[in-house]
Amino acid sequence: MKKTNLSDYDSSVVPSGRDYRLAIVVAEWNREITDALLQGAYDTLLHHEVKEENIKVVHVPGSYELTTGADLMLRRGGIDAVICLGCVIQGDTRHFDFICEAVSQGLMHVSLKHEKPVIFGLLTTNDMQQALDRAGGKHGNKGVEAAVTALKMCAL
């Protein structure tokens, strides 16, 4: 069965986050979208018992900077996982391809370097409507999915 809602998950298989400290690095570019992703992730972490004081939210200018933000959070220590949230919308140039590739490779590198989960919560859409649909619209909220993924990875 094809999954069509990013916010649908079995809550019973998500570990409690009461012992975890998480950072959320969120891009300011496309803020209408990224603010909704942030809210979804934050609320989900609280729902799964992550203490508010154990959630550190930092903003970076754009999606390209998510990698550096994640690296800085992990370098400072005391973080069990980093959730990275951003949105890149396809335009008329190849900028989209370069940014998406750099972020995906960069976040993987940071995760392996620090041996900590770095969650890819980057929307890569063809247009604004697709982004809205995945930031609390008809396809749920990618931020929720990213938070659930972080908790499951922390439990490993």
Secondary structure, 3 states (H helix, E strand, C coil): CCCCCCCCCCHHHCCCCCCCCEEEEEECCCHHHHHHHHHHHHHHHHHCCCCHHHEEEEEECCHHHHHHHHHHHHHHCCCCEEEEEEEEECCCCCHHHHHHHHHHHHHHHHHHHHCCCEEEEEEEECCHHHHHHCEEECCEEHHHHHHHHHHHHHCC
